[in-house]
Structures are given as C-alpha cells and as structure tokens.
Amino acid sequence: MAFEIKDIDETRAPLLDHLIELRSRLMRAIFALLIGFGICFYFADPILGFLVQPLKDAFPEGEGQLIFTKLPEIFFVELKIGLFAGFMVSFPIIANQLWAFVAPGLYAQEKKAFLPFLIATPVLFIGGAALAYYVVMPLAFLFFLGFSGEAGGLQVQALPSAGDYLGLVMQFILAFGLTFLLPVLLMLLHRAGIVTREQLVAARRYVIVGIVALAAVVTPPDPGTQVILAVPLLLLFEGSLLLMRLQDRSKLKKQAKDDAKNEAEPEPEPDTGANSGASDQPAE
C-alpha cells in the first residue's frame, strides 16, 4: 500500500490541535499568575506584616526590628512576596487549566482515581505550611534568639535583614508543605504498581532513617524543628500504609466479586447444528 502525503497531514492534525490547546491553557495559567502577582505585590506590605508576626512574637515586648542592608533589598523582598503569594493564590486556576488539558485523554475510571489526589495535594500542602507558620517558626525563632546576650563584654543582638528573613520563611513553608505531600507520592506509586505495601513495610526502618535525614536537610539546624517535621512525616507514612491496606482489600473484594460473577455465568454451548446436518447428508 502506497504511503501518501495526506496520511502525514491526518496524523499531524491531532498533534496540532493538542499544541493549540496546550498553548491556550498555558496562556490562561500565565495570565492568572500575572493577575495574582499584581494583586499580591500591591498588598505586599500587609503580607510582609503577616509573615513577620512569628518573629515579632519571639522578640521581647517592644524590642526587635527588621532591617535592610542594601537600598534595593526591600523592593526585591516585596517582589518575591508578590511572586510567592501570587503563585499560591493563582494555583487553583493553574491546576484547573492543567487538569482541563489532561482530563479529556483519560477514561472515566482514571478521572475518578485521580480526583482524591487532586483534592489531597492542596490540603496537605496548606496543612504543612500552617504547621510551619503557627508552630515551627515561633519555636525556631525563640531558639535562635536565645543566643542573644553578652559575649566578651559586648552586647550580642539579633538584627535580621528583610531578605534573609523572607528566605528563611519561604524555606520553612516550602519544606513543610512539600514534605507533607509524601502520602500523595506514595499512593500514586502504589496505584501505578511501582511499589507495594509489603515492600514499604519491609523497608520501614530505612524509611524512618530517610525521613529523619530529610528533616535535617530541609529545615534549619535546629533539633526541635527537625523533630517537629520528622514526627508528622512518620505519621503520614504510617497513614499511607493504612490507606494502601484498605485499597488492597477493596481491590481483592472487587476481584473476587468479578470472579464469582464470571463463574456464575453459563458458558455458551457450541453450535454443532451445521456439522451434524452435514454429516447426515448421504454421500453421493
């Protein structure tokens, strides 16, 4: 069979449609990000005031200040706040555009399977970020400020700069928010068949060591902060194992039900009418 040019055009058309759709979704996501950035940059001062509250509470009453050592530093701090907060605000729209591009290529069962992960991802991230802001950061700042005092007859005082402080806050929020997505990652790997619950149970001691090491890497060098991150991660890991167990049980029950249904259905009898009729005919 000859290969014609029109065959190439027909195969190129679906790809071109997908690229046009991808471009449209990306433009909408970028537009949402720009809108979020503009709004958050306009309200950068109140957002910065919200972010410095844990540091303010850690200082003694009436003390503490936030400085900037370079003239453009505070401008870049507010720029980072606009980008960081703008992405957080526009993330639901960005995720919706991504899902709108991917969903048409999925079966109904696959869409149903992905829905819990789409809901759990922002919930777990916000939970980790809230833990960092309301629990970890106040304790960590109290720990750091505890080193203030006197050394060699000189007064040792904390004078944090706005840029360094914002970087530390973003490190806390991203570290706790992203590491709290551990159950989502494990459940996706389990559903894809890459790992099993039995493998994770057998490797539990290594997972514990890995979680402690991860907590030491992504958090500042404060033992209390590392423990506060490691303990929830261990609980999330054990919760993931429990969800995997329930998922495996549900899968086995469904498989047993399907097997019983298949066994109950009678097998179709072979149609031997044509063969018997042919054998009854007398040979000529």
Beta strands, then each sheet from edge to edge (+ up, - down):
strand 1: 149-151
strand 2: 154-156
sheet 1: 1+ 2-
end
